[in-house]
Amino acid sequence: MSLFRAIEPEEAPQAGRPLADRMRPQTLDEFIGQEELLGAGKPLRTQIERDELGSMLLWGPPGCGKTTLARIIARRTRSEFIPFSAVLAGIKEIKEVMAQAEGARRYGRRTIVFVDEMHRFNRAQQDAFLPHVEAGNILLIGATTENPSFEVIAPLLSRMKVYVLRALTEKQVVELLRRAIEDTERGLGSQQAEASDRILERIAVLANGDARAAYNTLEALVLGTEAGADGRRVLSEARLEDVLQKKLLPYDKSGEEHFNLISALHKSVRNSDPDAALYWLARMLESGEDPLYLARRMVRMASEDIGLAEPGALAVTIAAKEAFDFIGPPEGYLALAQAAVYLSLAPKSNALYTGYGTVHKDLQNTIAEPVPLHLRNAVTGLMGNLGYGKDYQYAHDAEEKVTDMTCLPESLAGRTYYKPTDQGFEARIRQRMEEIRRIKAKGRGTRGEG
């Protein structure tokens, strides 16, 4: 008998199955998350309900519902379902599965081949699917946590529709956990567990959008909590710390502690304190903060507190964000740590920040004057007759590539917004701006003498 015998995704016996598997949604109505794909009237849901699907690739982070969705599709379309692991299978196994699917098709039976971790297949293994996808012998559903543009060969990718799944929100994970606690058939209802919203929110935060991880933590917590005399299991933070084998740091992603910690991180960077920056960054990460939120904040720091004093700071923060996206946690935390230390040690300047703020204030308090005529392009003859472009000075024609032409509106002429400091690269910028002012003053003096 083949290890890859086609099966229908029916419910297996509950005994011995982990909570995450028992609680898999069986229908689209039970499915939580991915509303942009599976909400009422959305294209993918409509195709599933009409049984008008083609091969597809589900791309998303762990625990967002890729395998569950594939099983629901198979059940809804009454297809045979072959779960296929890219970790365990080779060319021989692929050919065996394809032969079975081709045979089933002759009897009018469609086969869905679900390939988990599709990015682990090499080119030869992926090539083995191509003729069967083209011939319609199988409906191929792949799942991957990696960018398919880099991990799936172009011929196969062109024959599959890519759907992007998002990590579940904290609220959605809490809803799943509450459902598991109350479900007496598939969940933990028979355990008489009682959990406060705070406990479930902490589990959801630590799961970081991964429903499977959240279920595993909840199951371990319930089974690791002794029942009281009345049979109830009251879940506590102390017991949760024991289960996780780590200290639960006080944190609320949407409350005061969140804002206190990000303030501490930002001010530590601004004060050039790499040790404190590392501490506050790690404390937020270990408390369950979204790493991409921290990456975005450091991008802001690069422009607000460093700016052109160290132009490379912005590139470093963007690179840290890309590195985290590429390798994920926990290894990706080091890229964020590298950025935090770099920002802390970089020379500081808020000249761009204050300059933009002054411009914004002027925009609110002054009229929006028309663009001066000499700065406008005369793209038609009429515009030229009206004076568009008249007296424009082309900087490249000047000996020092600078003219004394005014480029601000008349009421703001001579206004200075950007005032570079003497820190880092801005010291050179400051010298250059002083040089430009001397050139302009010289030009005005020369014209005055004429």
C-alpha positions as MATLAB code, in Angstrom:
seq = 'MSLFRAIEPEEAPQAGRPLADRMRPQTLDEFIGQEELLGAGKPLRTQIERDELGSMLLWGPPGCGKTTLARIIARRTRSEFIPFSAVLAGIKEIKEVMAQAEGARRYGRRTIVFVDEMHRFNRAQQDAFLPHVEAGNILLIGATTENPSFEVIAPLLSRMKVYVLRALTEKQVVELLRRAIEDTERGLGSQQAEASDRILERIAVLANGDARAAYNTLEALVLGTEAGADGRRVLSEARLEDVLQKKLLPYDKSGEEHFNLISALHKSVRNSDPDAALYWLARMLESGEDPLYLARRMVRMASEDIGLAEPGALAVTIAAKEAFDFIGPPEGYLALAQAAVYLSLAPKSNALYTGYGTVHKDLQNTIAEPVPLHLRNAVTGLMGNLGYGKDYQYAHDAEEKVTDMTCLPESLAGRTYYKPTDQGFEARIRQRMEEIRRIKAKGRGTRGEG';
ca = [
       0.000    0.000    0.000;
       1.335    3.451   -0.911;
       2.347    5.864    1.796;
       0.643    8.522   -0.292;
      -2.749    6.842   -0.719;
      -5.365    9.415   -1.644;
      -7.662   10.216    1.252;
     -10.515   12.539    1.914;
      -9.845   15.053    4.677;
     -12.380   13.602    7.085;
     -12.154   13.912   10.827;
      -9.769   11.428   12.440;
     -10.341   10.094   15.984;
      -9.761   12.798   18.591;
      -7.633   10.729   20.953;
      -3.944   11.498   20.800;
      -4.267   14.397   18.384;
      -2.859   17.749   19.470;
      -5.286   20.571   20.126;
      -4.123   22.525   17.065;
      -5.109   19.608   14.825;
      -8.408   18.902   16.580;
      -9.484   22.533   16.332;
      -8.875   22.891   12.612;
     -11.902   24.633   11.064;
     -13.944   22.259    8.922;
     -15.811   24.864    6.864;
     -15.213   28.334    5.474;
     -17.651   29.739    8.036;
     -15.471   28.384   10.861;
     -12.291   29.787    9.318;
     -10.944   32.871   11.097;
      -8.751   35.413    9.342;
      -7.887   36.114    5.685;
     -11.119   38.051    5.181;
      -9.616   39.792    2.152;
      -9.532   36.389    0.427;
     -12.348   34.431    2.055;
     -14.884   37.068    3.065;
     -18.354   36.910    1.572;
     -18.203   37.709   -2.132;
     -14.403   37.673   -2.332;
     -12.959   35.994   -5.455;
     -11.284   32.992   -3.786;
     -14.325   32.162   -1.678;
     -16.549   32.449   -4.739;
     -14.303   30.083   -6.697;
     -14.323   27.562   -3.840;
     -18.104   27.684   -3.514;
     -18.561   27.289   -7.272;
     -15.880   24.587   -7.496;
     -14.048   26.545  -10.197;
     -10.515   26.363   -8.848;
      -7.133   26.038  -10.497;
      -3.787   25.142   -8.985;
      -2.643   27.643   -6.384;
       0.158   28.568   -4.033;
      -0.633   29.747   -0.511;
       2.115   32.042    0.750;
       2.085   33.139    4.361;
       3.713   32.874    7.790;
       3.447   29.770    9.996;
       0.098   29.106   11.638;
      -1.996   31.395    9.417;
      -4.201   28.596    8.022;
      -2.564   27.376    4.801;
      -3.002   23.633    5.451;
      -6.442   24.146    6.947;
      -7.607   26.081    3.901;
      -6.353   23.353    1.562;
      -8.305   20.730    3.522;
     -11.459   22.841    3.487;
     -11.143   23.236   -0.272;
     -10.811   19.476   -0.732;
     -13.811   18.796    1.493;
     -15.960   21.483   -0.114;
     -15.150   20.322   -3.655;
     -15.420   16.615   -2.713;
     -11.950   15.901   -4.038;
      -9.516   13.237   -2.959;
      -6.810   14.803   -0.846;
      -3.151   13.807   -0.794;
      -1.048   15.611    1.816;
       2.516   15.622    0.593;
       5.560   16.735    2.572;
       8.428   18.305    0.677;
      10.708   17.304    3.534;
      10.068   13.555    3.169;
       9.423   13.007   -0.537;
      11.667   12.618   -3.571;
      11.179   12.126   -7.323;
      10.117    8.489   -6.868;
       7.356    9.400   -4.430;
       6.162   12.254   -6.618;
       5.828    9.961   -9.642;
       3.913    7.422   -7.546;
       1.452   10.075   -6.376;
       1.007   11.419   -9.908;
       0.263    7.926  -11.235;
      -2.432    7.478   -8.589;
      -3.957   10.851   -9.448;
      -3.978   10.059  -13.167;
      -5.743    6.774  -12.442;
      -8.336    8.482  -10.264;
      -9.040   10.993  -13.020;
      -9.998    8.190  -15.412;
     -12.800    7.326  -13.020;
     -13.954   10.932  -12.873;
     -12.420   11.585   -9.504;
     -10.371   14.753   -8.979;
      -7.302   14.728   -6.775;
      -5.959   17.658   -4.807;
      -2.259   17.277   -4.060;
      -1.280   19.478   -1.162;
       2.468   20.150   -0.907;
       3.573   21.585    2.413;
       6.817   23.592    2.563;
       6.985   23.687   -1.205;
      10.038   25.934   -1.093;
      12.074   22.929    0.082;
      11.657   21.136   -3.251;
      14.589   21.376   -5.643;
      14.142   22.190   -9.325;
      13.977   18.558  -10.461;
      11.282   17.752   -7.914;
       9.234   20.783   -8.939;
       9.657   19.889  -12.619;
       8.046   16.504  -11.912;
       4.726   18.230  -11.202;
       4.598   20.271  -14.414;
       3.121   17.778  -16.934;
       0.442   16.661  -14.476;
      -0.601   20.208  -13.617;
      -0.771   21.021  -17.341;
      -2.744   17.870  -18.159;
      -5.197   18.541  -15.363;
      -4.478   15.232  -13.628;
      -4.164   17.069  -10.325;
      -5.134   20.306   -8.704;
      -1.902   21.332   -7.012;
      -2.052   23.406   -3.840;
       1.315   24.408   -2.472;
       2.092   26.089    0.825;
       5.199   28.127    1.534;
       6.515   30.582    4.089;
       9.121   31.878    1.617;
       8.772   34.296   -1.283;
       7.678   32.063   -4.186;
       9.364   34.353   -6.706;
      12.691   33.035   -5.450;
      11.771   29.520   -4.309;
       9.406   28.144   -6.997;
      10.532   27.603  -10.600;
       9.017   29.992  -13.118;
       7.247   27.361  -15.299;
       5.401   25.958  -12.298;
       4.743   29.356  -10.743;
       3.174   30.589  -13.989;
       0.616   27.777  -13.787;
      -0.403   28.551  -10.209;
      -2.323   31.451   -8.718;
      -0.466   32.902   -5.722;
      -2.564   33.905   -2.720;
      -0.908   35.865    0.099;
      -2.117   34.971    3.606;
      -1.501   37.270    6.553;
      -0.511   36.466   10.119;
      -3.518   36.365   12.414;
      -4.162   39.398   14.562;
      -3.996   39.230   18.345;
      -7.792   39.543   18.515;
      -8.280   36.667   16.072;
      -5.915   34.393   18.018;
      -7.756   35.180   21.267;
     -11.028   34.246   19.559;
      -9.549   30.893   18.520;
      -8.269   30.222   22.036;
     -11.600   31.077   23.616;
     -13.325   28.760   21.165;
     -10.929   25.930   22.110;
     -11.572   26.396   25.838;
     -15.334   26.234   25.353;
     -15.496   23.403   22.783;
     -16.394   20.152   24.574;
     -16.124   17.929   21.484;
     -12.836   18.928   19.861;
     -11.391   21.379   22.339;
     -10.674   21.605   26.050;
     -14.224   22.099   27.287;
     -14.158   18.868   29.305;
     -11.164   20.176   31.279;
     -13.282   22.954   32.845;
     -10.539   25.476   32.231;
     -11.067   29.113   33.145;
      -8.888   31.782   31.564;
      -9.041   35.537   31.908;
      -8.850   37.721   28.831;
      -5.407   38.825   30.003;
      -4.060   35.254   29.985;
      -5.366   34.621   26.477;
      -4.041   37.965   25.259;
      -0.569   37.125   26.625;
      -0.610   33.786   24.808;
      -1.746   35.524   21.627;
       0.996   38.166   21.869;
       3.693   35.533   22.358;
       2.321   33.460   19.455;
       2.913   36.439   17.130;
       0.099   35.538   14.738;
       0.778   31.774   14.730;
      -2.440   29.940   15.690;
      -0.659   26.591   16.000;
       1.838   27.984   18.503;
      -0.991   29.575   20.493;
      -2.943   26.304   20.621;
       0.142   24.393   21.746;
       0.784   26.860   24.568;
      -2.838   26.798   25.691;
      -2.990   23.008   25.698;
       0.215   22.725   27.711;
      -1.070   25.344   30.151;
      -4.432   23.642   30.699;
      -2.969   20.165   31.079;
      -0.250   21.541   33.353;
      -2.753   23.223   35.694;
      -4.132   21.106   38.513;
      -7.885   21.036   39.003;
      -9.255   22.455   42.205;
     -11.675   20.733   44.569;
     -14.550   21.859   42.372;
     -12.901   20.417   39.264;
     -12.074   23.793   37.719;
      -8.635   24.601   36.292;
      -7.949   28.295   36.810;
      -5.170   29.356   34.456;
      -2.595   31.765   35.925;
       0.316   33.825   34.673;
       2.645   32.048   37.098;
       1.764   28.694   35.566;
       2.100   30.180   32.072;
       5.665   31.222   32.940;
       6.380   27.636   34.025;
       5.001   26.268   30.752;
       6.976   28.734   28.639;
      10.083   28.341   30.809;
      10.612   32.062   30.587;
       9.629   35.088   32.587;
       6.534   36.933   31.437;
       7.548   40.551   31.141;
       4.836   43.127   31.897;
       3.551   44.326   28.556;
       0.464   45.535   26.744;
       0.902   46.071   23.025;
      -1.859   48.664   22.925;
      -1.491   50.156   26.412;
       0.772   52.444   28.428;
       3.633   49.958   28.820;
       4.001   49.750   25.032;
       4.391   53.521   24.740;
       6.702   53.697   27.754;
       9.076   51.123   26.282;
       9.202   52.536   22.750;
       9.826   55.970   24.280;
      12.724   54.532   26.266;
      14.200   52.903   23.150;
      13.890   56.058   21.052;
      15.404   58.313   23.709;
      18.254   55.886   24.364;
      19.160   55.969   20.670;
      18.878   59.752   20.598;
      21.184   59.976   23.616;
      23.795   57.746   21.927;
      23.482   54.959   24.508;
      23.864   51.612   22.669;
      23.603   49.520   25.853;
      20.261   51.006   26.828;
      19.035   50.785   23.227;
      19.870   47.078   23.118;
      18.126   46.504   26.447;
      14.872   48.218   25.530;
      14.832   46.639   22.070;
      15.324   43.144   23.511;
      12.746   43.749   26.224;
      10.112   44.660   23.653;
      10.971   41.736   21.392;
      10.944   39.232   24.249;
       7.609   40.635   25.440;
       6.034   39.830   22.090;
       6.192   43.171   20.271;
       5.862   43.040   16.493;
       9.468   43.186   15.180;
       8.360   45.069   12.077;
       6.868   47.793   14.271;
      10.301   48.215   15.849;
      11.930   48.245   12.414;
       9.571   51.005   11.288;
      10.336   53.048   14.389;
      14.063   52.789   13.786;
      13.577   53.952   10.186;
      11.896   57.012   11.668;
      14.797   57.517   14.110;
      17.248   57.409   11.207;
      15.631   60.487    9.655;
      14.368   62.296   12.757;
      17.427   62.070   14.999;
      20.344   61.396   12.637;
      19.400   62.589    9.169;
      22.280   63.720    7.012;
      24.751   63.634    9.877;
      25.061   59.964    8.862;
      23.251   59.341    5.542;
      23.934   55.605    5.807;
      21.658   55.285    8.852;
      18.521   55.128    6.728;
      20.028   52.412    4.535;
      21.037   50.385    7.603;
      17.523   50.462    9.069;
      15.909   49.486    5.762;
      18.434   46.658    5.413;
      17.605   45.475    8.947;
      13.914   45.348    8.069;
      14.636   43.378    4.893;
      16.957   41.016    6.775;
      14.292   40.294    9.370;
      11.730   39.662    6.628;
      14.185   37.258    4.999;
      15.203   35.082    7.955;
      12.502   35.763   10.558;
      12.758   35.303   14.326;
      14.740   34.708   16.392;
      17.810   35.073   14.135;
      16.339   38.201   12.553;
      16.371   39.930   15.929;
      20.128   40.379   15.503;
      19.602   42.502   12.400;
      17.332   44.803   14.409;
      19.870   44.882   17.224;
      22.602   45.829   14.756;
      20.489   48.723   13.502;
      19.732   49.928   17.048;
      23.421   50.000   17.981;
      24.368   51.702   14.689;
      21.767   54.419   15.251;
      22.945   54.912   18.822;
      26.569   55.422   17.813;
      25.866   57.567   14.742;
      26.356   61.347   14.947;
      23.058   63.065   15.712;
      21.185   65.839   13.970;
      17.534   66.833   13.957;
      18.083   69.492   11.286;
      15.895   67.689    8.741;
      13.174   67.108   11.331;
      13.036   70.710   12.499;
      13.408   72.037    8.945;
      10.448   70.020    7.706;
       8.471   71.105   10.771;
       9.141   74.759    9.989;
       8.037   74.272    6.386;
       4.853   72.595    7.607;
       4.171   75.539    9.921;
       4.698   78.034    7.089;
       2.337   76.053    4.877;
      -0.362   76.378    7.529;
       0.218   80.093    8.172;
       0.926   81.552    4.724;
      -1.021   81.644    1.493;
      -0.165   79.051   -1.148;
       1.466   81.398   -3.667;
       1.652   80.439   -7.339;
       4.920   78.994   -8.590;
       7.128   81.887   -9.777;
       6.950   82.292  -13.574;
      10.684   81.741  -14.088;
      10.397   78.248  -12.526;
       7.560   77.140  -14.795;
       8.021   75.216  -18.043;
       6.602   76.878  -21.133;
       5.222   73.732  -22.769;
       2.963   75.684  -25.145;
       3.359   78.904  -27.095;
       0.689   80.601  -25.028;
       2.599   79.810  -21.851;
       5.724   81.313  -23.358;
       3.827   84.505  -24.265;
       2.606   84.720  -20.675;
       6.175   84.706  -19.378;
       6.531   81.066  -18.323;
      10.257   80.293  -17.982;
      11.338   83.894  -18.553;
      14.598   84.794  -16.765;
      15.182   81.173  -15.741;
      18.881   80.581  -15.043;
      20.197   77.149  -16.029;
      22.655   76.189  -13.285;
      24.783   73.967  -15.540;
      25.645   76.987  -17.677;
      27.142   78.785  -14.666;
      30.857   78.405  -14.028;
      30.332   77.063  -10.500;
      26.987   75.334  -11.297;
      25.116   77.733   -8.979;
      23.074   80.848   -9.800;
      21.550   83.484   -7.527;
      18.046   82.754   -8.843;
      15.319   82.766   -6.183;
      13.370   79.478   -6.032;
      10.984   80.108   -3.110;
       7.711   82.029   -3.424;
       8.169   85.803   -3.184;
       6.791   86.118    0.370;
       9.237   83.456    1.613;
      12.301   84.589   -0.319;
      15.429   84.241    1.797;
      13.785   81.810    4.233;
      16.168   79.165    5.620;
      14.629   75.828    6.593;
      17.479   73.363    6.621;
      20.220   74.339    9.063;
      22.836   71.589    9.193;
      24.790   71.000   12.374;
      28.521   70.402   12.694;
      27.943   66.695   13.401;
      29.216   63.935   11.110;
      28.575   64.340    7.406;
      26.469   67.445    8.081;
      29.672   69.337    8.842;
      30.622   68.908    5.175;
      27.073   69.812    4.101;
      27.318   72.978    6.201;
      30.552   73.973    4.507;
      28.973   73.362    1.104;
      25.933   75.492    1.967;
      28.192   78.339    3.099;
      30.079   78.032   -0.170;
      26.805   78.162   -2.140;
      25.755   81.313   -0.251;
      29.076   83.020   -1.125;
      28.658   82.118   -4.797;
      25.108   83.496   -4.838;
      26.145   86.685   -3.034;
      28.980   87.151   -5.523;
      26.547   86.728   -8.420;
      24.181   89.322   -7.022;
      27.079   91.724   -6.457;
      28.327   91.262  -10.014;
      24.890   92.017  -11.470;
      24.561   95.062   -9.196;
      27.839   96.462  -10.465;
      26.663   95.948  -14.023;
];
